[in-house]
């Protein structure tokens, strides 16, 4: 019984250690890369796009893969290395998209 309690405590501790960033924090830390990023179009709109890699994780001061953040719609988003962080040309918000969705739907400008 003690082993079960210890195991549950350990799992709870690990789960609560997962950090969830705010959209503002992610935008602030990734803005230098986004401002120099390639432009892509999707659904008639233009976006700046960066691929998440170890440099992005370092900018966010994390090594977690995946990492989590809350977007402007108050949705918790999970981002893995290889996924993409996007922002409209106005830099008014950020979002993330799966690498496969990006490859199938975004066109390099």
C-alpha positions as CSV (number, residue, x, y, z in Angstrom):
1,X,0.0,0.0,0.0
2,X,2.8,2.4,0.8
3,X,4.4,1.7,-2.6
4,X,1.2,2.6,-4.3
5,X,0.9,5.9,-2.4
6,X,4.5,6.7,-3.1
7,X,4.0,6.0,-6.8
8,X,0.9,8.2,-7.0
9,X,2.7,11.0,-5.2
10,X,5.6,10.7,-7.7
11,X,3.3,10.7,-10.7
12,X,1.4,13.7,-9.2
13,X,4.7,15.6,-8.7
14,X,5.8,14.9,-12.2
15,X,2.5,15.9,-13.7
16,X,2.4,19.2,-11.8
17,X,6.0,20.0,-12.8
18,X,4.9,20.4,-16.5
19,X,5.1,24.0,-17.2
20,X,2.5,25.8,-19.3
21,X,3.6,29.1,-20.8
22,X,1.4,32.1,-21.6
23,X,0.9,33.3,-25.2
24,X,2.6,36.5,-24.2
25,X,5.7,34.7,-22.9
26,X,6.0,32.6,-26.0
27,X,5.6,35.6,-28.3
28,X,8.1,37.6,-26.3
29,X,10.8,34.8,-26.4
30,X,10.2,33.8,-30.1
31,X,9.7,37.3,-31.5
32,X,13.3,37.6,-32.8
33,X,13.0,34.4,-34.8
34,X,9.5,35.3,-36.0
35,X,10.5,38.7,-37.2
36,X,13.2,37.2,-39.4
37,X,11.1,34.2,-40.5
38,X,9.9,33.1,-43.9
39,X,6.4,34.2,-44.9
40,X,3.7,31.7,-45.9
41,X,0.1,32.0,-47.0
42,X,-2.9,30.0,-45.8
43,X,-6.5,30.6,-46.6
44,X,-5.7,33.9,-48.3
45,X,-3.8,35.3,-45.2
46,X,-0.1,35.8,-44.8
47,X,1.8,34.4,-41.7
48,X,5.3,34.4,-40.3
49,X,6.3,30.9,-39.4
50,X,9.1,29.3,-37.4
51,X,9.8,25.6,-37.0
52,X,10.2,24.5,-33.4
53,X,13.6,23.2,-32.8
54,X,16.2,23.1,-30.0
55,X,16.9,26.8,-30.5
56,X,13.3,27.7,-29.9
57,X,13.2,25.5,-26.8
58,X,16.4,27.3,-25.6
59,X,14.7,30.7,-26.2
60,X,11.8,29.6,-24.1
61,X,14.2,28.4,-21.4
62,X,12.9,24.9,-21.5
63,X,14.0,21.5,-22.6
64,X,10.5,20.0,-22.5
65,X,9.3,18.2,-25.6
66,X,6.4,18.7,-25.8
67,X,5.8,22.0,-24.2
68,X,2.5,23.6,-23.5
69,X,1.1,27.1,-23.8
70,X,-2.3,28.9,-23.6
71,X,-3.2,30.7,-26.8
72,X,-5.4,33.8,-27.1
73,X,-8.5,31.7,-27.3
74,X,-7.6,30.3,-23.9
75,X,-6.9,26.9,-25.4
76,X,-4.0,24.8,-24.1
77,X,-1.8,23.9,-27.0
78,X,0.8,21.2,-27.1
79,X,3.9,21.8,-29.2
80,X,6.6,19.3,-30.2
81,X,9.9,19.7,-31.9
82,X,9.1,19.8,-35.6
83,X,5.8,21.6,-35.2
84,X,5.4,25.3,-36.2
85,X,4.7,28.5,-34.4
86,X,2.8,31.0,-36.6
87,X,1.7,34.6,-36.3
88,X,-0.2,36.9,-38.7
89,X,1.8,39.7,-40.2
90,X,0.4,42.1,-37.6
91,X,2.1,40.0,-34.8
92,X,-1.1,40.3,-32.9
93,X,-1.2,36.7,-31.7
94,X,0.5,33.4,-32.0
95,X,-0.6,29.9,-32.6
96,X,1.0,26.5,-33.3
97,X,0.2,23.9,-35.8
98,X,1.2,20.3,-36.4
99,X,4.1,19.7,-38.9
100,X,1.9,17.6,-41.2
101,X,-0.9,20.1,-41.3
102,X,1.6,22.8,-42.1
103,X,3.2,20.9,-45.0
104,X,-0.2,20.1,-46.5
105,X,-1.7,23.6,-46.2
106,X,0.8,26.4,-46.1
107,X,2.4,27.8,-49.2
108,X,5.8,29.6,-49.2
109,X,5.5,33.2,-50.3
